[in-house]
């Protein structure tokens, strides 16, 4: 049942990473873009490692590890933490999905910059498009 949630998240993260790569490097990529992409990719990898392996937070009497997909859930029972680890078929894809989600989040600033650059280039190429018609 957990794979029903995990697989779409993983597919969405992979699609996001590939789409951002294609959006940024659709045209000629200069050395500045490559450098920026590498920096954002490393930041995304670091964020993915943090989200998948180190992040834990508390919600009510539960401690959850991993984001956006919980990897483990611990409950506070009689003053002791009881950790529930899902089976390996759920646990490892959840960790991978958290890692891929962090990577995609790290690349989002590159996508925003590429989108704004392409919009500006289109506006400069067609200055009459998008402007209001002259008054009669």
Secondary structure, DSSP 8 states (H G I E B T S, - for coil): -HHHHHHHHHHHHHHHHHHHHHHHTSS---HHHHHHHHHHHHHHHHHHHIIIII-EEEETTEEEESSSS-SEEEEEETTEEEEEE--HHHHHHHHHHHHHHHHHHHHHHHHHHHHHHHHHHHHHH-TTTTS-----
